[in-house]
Amino acid sequence: MSPNIGLDKDALLAVLAQAGLKDITQIQPLADGLSNHNYHIETPTAHYVLRENANAADSFCSREQELFYWHHLAKAKLAPELLWVSGDQRYYLSQFIFAQSLPSLPIASQFAPLGREELVIEKRIAASGIDTLEQPEVPRKPSMASHYQDLSLQDLSLQYVAWKDLESQCSAATFCLGETHIEAWLQSHADIKLAAEQQAWSLSERLALLDSLTPNRAHSLLLQLLQRLRKQATGPYHISITEQWQEYHGQLLAFAAADKGEAWQSRLAQLLSIQRQIYDWTATLADCLVEPQFCHRDLNPHNLLLKDNQLYCIDFEYATASHPLCELAVVLATHQLTPAQRHLLVRQYLAGHPGLTSDAIKAIPAAIEMYWVFAVYWALLMAAHTQGERQQEYFDWFDHFWPLISHTS
């Protein structure tokens, strides 16, 4: 059976021969990352992934550093095994993980209604334009039955969602609005409990109620992964959020001296207009840091694989020791989580965290802002390395990420 890979067949077969694979039965392109290309390789006895690194991405990462952390995470059973690296580090061959889907209820109303009046309130919330709250009204019956006997069970059939399909975008502003609504909702239920039972809610009861109302276990799986990752050795590499900003900014200014065209220069001007805000966000994050930890720094849904109720990481180009809120911010910014799931994940991740001050929760909006700031820096730097249609793709990414940053210009 000849491999089904199109025009790149001969070149890829030559690379695979270098890796010791010759009896290839199938090669299928996988969904490309924003920088690199990946292929599913099949032989009569095994499955692999071949990754081809983009030249432009070399300016963002050290391949030695990437490989160091990949090997380390594979030993910890948090990443697929890396089997072979080409001499020029352009190609990686790794274990293929057959990912499973996530059982999920339909993404329902984010706040369990107590009756018709609360449904009217939810309609008003949806009309406010908060993206993750604009969901169909599908009331769910929580496991805590008290006060919820009248809830409908309509449309509660399980769906199975590929982890990559949890991709979404959450800005700092959206996160804060969700927190405000969750706190108000919890307070209303606390008042009901106090009136009915003359007893105040404990924090654990509050979190248990929210957990019973979530559509899936995405937040729990992400928490499990984050807690395991933070226990990993930091290794010899480290960069702070401020240092990362300064590094990216210096690279941009170096390109600005050359003629990159009006489209590139105009976007640079946009980025330069929020430098004061970036300074403030990095200062806020520095103030809540006790000590750095290992950070993957790119835990978006496309870099996570679910198997046997555990998440595995791929793509370690940005892995290093850094600020603990880096990890949390990426997950919050890129996953389709309900406000209740975000509320739970934040508090459980921060509980007793040794690398953060007790008031670190106040810095989460700044961490989300910096995630999107680094995204637009990345897009503009990649555009500086490319031309034509590929460059326009990176301009489009810049334009997509830009509205997710809070700015006054």
C-alpha positions in Angstrom: 0.0 0.0 0.0 1.6 3.3 -1.0 1.6 6.2 1.4 -1.1 8.8 0.9 0.8 12.0 1.4 0.8 13.8 -2.0 3.8 15.9 -3.2 6.0 15.5 -0.1 6.1 11.7 -0.3 9.6 11.2 -1.4 11.1 13.8 0.9 9.2 12.4 3.9 10.1 8.8 3.1 13.7 9.8 3.0 13.5 11.3 6.4 11.7 8.3 7.8 14.4 6.0 6.4 16.9 8.0 8.4 14.8 7.4 11.5 14.9 3.6 10.7 11.4 3.3 9.4 11.1 1.8 5.9 8.0 -0.3 5.7 5.6 2.6 5.7 1.9 1.7 5.0 0.3 5.1 5.5 1.3 8.8 6.0 -1.5 11.2 6.8 -1.0 14.9 7.5 -2.3 15.9 11.0 -3.7 19.3 11.8 -0.8 21.7 11.5 0.2 23.8 14.4 0.6 27.5 13.8 4.3 27.0 13.2 5.1 23.4 12.4 3.8 20.4 10.4 2.9 17.0 11.7 2.2 13.6 10.1 0.7 10.4 11.3 3.0 7.6 10.3 1.7 4.0 10.2 3.7 0.8 9.8 2.4 -2.8 10.0 3.3 -2.9 13.7 3.2 0.7 15.1 2.0 4.3 14.8 4.2 7.4 15.0 4.1 11.1 14.7 6.7 12.9 12.5 7.0 16.6 13.2 8.7 19.0 10.8 9.9 22.2 12.5 9.3 25.5 10.8 12.5 27.6 10.2 10.8 30.8 11.4 10.0 29.2 14.8 13.7 28.7 15.5 13.9 32.4 16.5 11.5 31.7 19.4 12.9 28.6 21.0 16.1 26.7 21.7 15.7 23.2 20.2 18.1 21.8 22.9 15.8 23.3 25.6 12.7 21.9 23.9 14.2 18.4 23.7 15.4 18.6 27.3 11.9 19.1 28.6 10.3 16.7 26.2 12.5 13.9 27.4 11.8 14.9 31.0 8.0 15.0 30.6 8.0 11.7 28.7 9.8 10.0 31.6 7.1 11.4 33.9 4.4 9.9 31.7 3.1 13.4 30.8 4.2 13.4 27.1 4.5 10.9 24.3 7.9 9.2 24.0 10.4 11.0 21.7 12.0 8.3 19.6 14.3 10.1 17.1 15.7 13.5 16.3 17.3 14.3 13.0 20.9 15.7 13.1 19.8 19.2 12.2 16.9 19.0 14.7 14.4 19.8 11.9 12.5 16.5 12.3 11.2 14.7 15.4 9.7 11.2 15.5 7.6 10.3 18.5 5.0 7.9 19.8 1.5 8.3 18.5 -1.2 8.6 21.1 -4.7 7.5 20.1 -6.7 10.3 21.8 -10.1 9.8 23.3 -13.0 12.1 23.4 -14.4 13.9 26.4 -18.0 12.9 27.5 -20.0 16.1 27.9 -23.5 17.3 28.5 -24.6 20.1 26.1 -23.1 23.3 27.3 -26.1 24.5 29.2 -27.1 27.6 31.1 -24.1 28.6 33.2 -26.2 29.2 36.3 -28.7 26.6 37.6 -32.1 28.3 37.7 -34.4 28.0 40.7 -37.5 28.9 38.6 -39.0 31.1 35.9 -37.7 34.4 37.4 -34.1 33.1 37.3 -34.5 32.1 33.6 -35.5 35.7 32.9 -32.3 36.9 34.6 -30.2 34.5 32.6 -31.7 35.9 29.4 -30.5 39.3 30.5 -27.1 38.0 31.2 -26.9 36.4 27.7 -28.0 39.7 26.2 -25.0 41.4 27.9 -22.7 40.0 25.2 -20.4 37.8 27.3 -19.4 35.2 24.8 -19.2 32.2 27.1 -22.6 33.0 28.7 -24.5 33.2 25.4 -25.6 29.6 25.7 -29.0 27.8 25.1 -31.1 27.5 28.2 -30.9 23.8 29.1 -31.4 23.5 32.8 -29.5 20.8 34.5 -30.3 18.9 37.6 -27.4 19.0 40.0 -26.4 16.2 42.4 -27.2 18.4 45.3 -31.0 18.1 45.2 -32.0 20.6 47.9 -34.0 23.5 46.3 -33.7 22.1 42.8 -36.6 19.6 42.6 -38.3 21.4 39.7 -35.4 21.4 37.2 -36.0 19.9 33.8 -33.9 17.0 32.4 -34.4 17.9 28.8 -31.6 17.6 26.3 -29.2 16.0 28.7 -27.9 13.3 26.4 -24.1 12.9 26.5 -22.0 14.1 23.6 -18.4 13.1 23.0 -16.1 16.0 22.2 -12.6 15.9 20.9 -10.3 17.8 23.2 -9.1 20.1 20.4 -12.7 21.1 19.9 -12.7 22.7 23.3 -10.7 25.5 21.7 -12.1 29.0 22.5 -10.9 32.4 23.4 -11.4 34.1 26.7 -10.1 37.6 27.4 -9.3 39.0 30.8 -12.5 41.1 30.6 -14.7 38.0 29.9 -13.0 36.1 32.8 -13.8 39.0 35.2 -17.4 39.3 34.0 -17.8 35.5 34.5 -16.4 35.8 38.0 -18.8 38.6 38.9 -21.8 36.6 37.8 -20.7 33.5 39.6 -20.1 35.3 42.8 -23.5 37.0 42.6 -25.2 33.6 41.8 -23.4 32.0 44.8 -24.4 34.8 47.1 -28.1 34.5 46.1 -28.0 30.8 46.9 -26.1 31.4 50.2 -28.9 33.8 51.2 -31.5 31.1 50.4 -29.6 28.5 52.5 -29.2 30.9 55.4 -32.9 31.8 55.4 -34.0 28.1 55.1 -31.5 26.4 57.4 -30.1 29.3 59.5 -26.6 28.1 58.4 -23.9 29.7 56.4 -22.2 28.0 53.4 -18.7 26.8 53.7 -16.3 27.2 50.9 -16.2 23.5 50.2 -20.0 23.5 49.9 -19.9 26.4 47.4 -17.4 24.6 45.2 -19.2 21.3 45.4 -22.4 23.0 44.2 -20.6 24.6 41.3 -18.9 21.3 40.4 -22.2 19.5 40.3 -23.4 22.0 37.6 -20.5 21.6 35.2 -21.2 20.0 31.7 -18.0 17.9 31.7 -14.8 17.2 33.6 -12.5 19.3 31.5 -11.7 21.5 34.5 -10.8 18.5 36.7 -8.6 17.0 34.0 -6.8 20.3 33.5 -6.3 20.7 37.2 -4.8 17.3 37.5 -2.4 18.1 34.7 -1.4 21.5 36.1 -0.8 20.0 39.5 1.5 17.3 38.1 3.3 19.8 35.8 4.1 22.1 38.7 5.9 19.3 40.6 8.3 18.7 37.7 11.9 19.8 38.1 12.5 23.3 36.7 15.8 22.3 34.9 18.5 24.8 33.9 16.3 27.1 31.9 14.3 30.1 33.2 12.7 33.3 31.9 10.4 35.7 33.7 7.3 37.3 32.1 9.1 40.6 32.1 12.2 39.1 30.5 10.1 37.4 27.8 8.4 40.7 27.0 11.7 42.5 26.7 13.1 39.7 24.5 10.2 39.8 22.1 10.2 43.6 22.1 13.9 43.8 21.3 13.4 41.4 18.4 10.5 43.5 17.0 12.5 46.7 17.3 15.4 45.1 15.3 13.0 44.3 12.5 11.4 47.8 12.7 14.8 49.2 11.4 14.2 47.3 8.2 11.4 48.0 5.7 8.8 45.4 6.5 6.0 47.3 4.8 3.1 49.4 5.9 0.9 46.4 7.0 3.7 45.3 9.4 4.6 48.8 10.6 1.0 49.7 11.3 0.5 46.7 13.6 3.8 47.4 15.3 2.4 50.9 16.1 -0.7 49.3 17.6 1.6 47.2 19.9 3.7 50.2 20.8 0.6 52.0 22.0 0.0 49.6 24.9 3.5 49.4 26.3 2.5 51.2 29.5 -0.3 48.7 30.1 2.1 45.9 29.5 4.5 47.3 32.0 1.7 47.5 34.6 0.6 43.9 33.9 4.1 42.5 34.2 4.6 44.4 37.5 1.4 43.0 38.9 2.6 39.5 38.1 6.0 40.1 39.5 4.5 41.2 42.8 2.6 37.9 43.4 5.6 35.6 42.5 7.3 33.7 45.3 9.3 31.3 43.1 9.1 30.0 39.5 8.0 26.5 38.5 8.2 24.4 35.4 5.8 25.8 32.8 4.8 24.3 29.4 3.5 27.8 28.5 1.4 26.6 25.6 -1.3 24.4 27.0 -3.9 25.2 24.4 -6.4 22.4 23.4 -4.3 21.5 20.3 -1.3 20.7 22.5 -3.2 18.3 24.8 -4.3 14.7 24.2 -6.8 12.8 26.4 -6.2 9.1 27.0 -7.3 6.9 29.9 -8.7 9.9 31.8 -5.3 11.7 31.7 -4.1 14.6 29.6 -0.7 14.4 27.8 1.2 17.4 26.5 2.9 17.8 23.2 4.9 20.7 21.7 7.5 22.0 24.2 8.9 24.9 22.2 8.1 27.4 25.0 8.7 25.1 28.0 10.9 26.6 30.7 10.8 27.6 34.4 8.6 30.7 34.7 5.7 32.3 36.6 3.1 29.8 37.9 0.2 31.9 36.5 1.6 31.4 33.0 0.1 27.8 33.0 -3.2 28.8 34.4 -3.6 31.8 32.1 -3.1 29.7 28.9 -5.7 27.2 30.0 -8.2 29.9 30.9 -7.6 31.9 27.8 -7.8 29.0 25.3 -10.3 26.5 26.6 -14.1 26.5 26.3 -14.8 26.4 30.0 -18.0 27.7 31.6 -17.6 30.5 34.2 -18.3 27.9 36.9 -15.5 25.7 35.6 -13.0 28.6 35.5 -14.0 29.6 39.0 -13.3 26.1 40.3 -10.1 25.7 38.4 -8.7 29.0 39.6 -9.4 28.3 43.3 -8.2 24.7 43.3 -5.0 25.6 41.4 -4.2 28.4 43.7 -5.0 26.6 47.0 -1.8 26.4 48.9 0.4 27.1 45.9 4.0 27.4 47.2 5.1 29.6 44.3 2.5 32.4 44.7 1.4 34.9 47.3 -1.9 34.5 49.0 -3.5 37.3 47.0 -2.3 36.0 43.6 -5.9 35.6 42.4 -5.9 39.3 41.8 -3.2 38.9 39.2 -5.0 36.4 37.0 -6.5 39.1 34.7 -3.0 40.4 34.2 -1.7 36.9 33.4 -4.5 36.5 30.8 -3.7 39.9 29.3 0.0 38.9 28.9 -0.9 35.6 27.2 -2.7 37.5 24.5 0.1 40.1 24.4 2.6 37.4 23.7 0.3 36.0 21.1 0.3 39.3 19.1 4.1 39.6 19.6 4.5 36.1 18.2 2.2 36.8 15.2 4.1 40.0 14.3 7.5 38.3 14.7 6.4 35.4 12.5 5.2 37.8 9.9 8.6 39.5 9.9 10.1 36.1 9.0 7.7 35.3 6.1 6.3 36.8 2.9 3.3 36.7 0.7 0.3 34.5 1.7 2.1 33.1 4.7 2.8 36.5 6.0 -0.8 37.5 5.6 -1.8 34.5 7.7 0.2 35.9 10.5 -1.2 39.3 10.1 -4.7 37.7 10.3 -3.6 36.0 13.5 -2.5 39.4 14.9 -5.8 40.9 14.0 -7.6 38.0 15.6 -5.7 38.2 18.9 -5.6 42.0 19.2 -9.2 42.6 20.4 -8.6 40.1 23.2 -6.2 42.5 24.8 -7.6 45.4 27.0 -6.3 48.6 25.4 -7.4 52.2 25.1 -6.3 52.9 21.5 
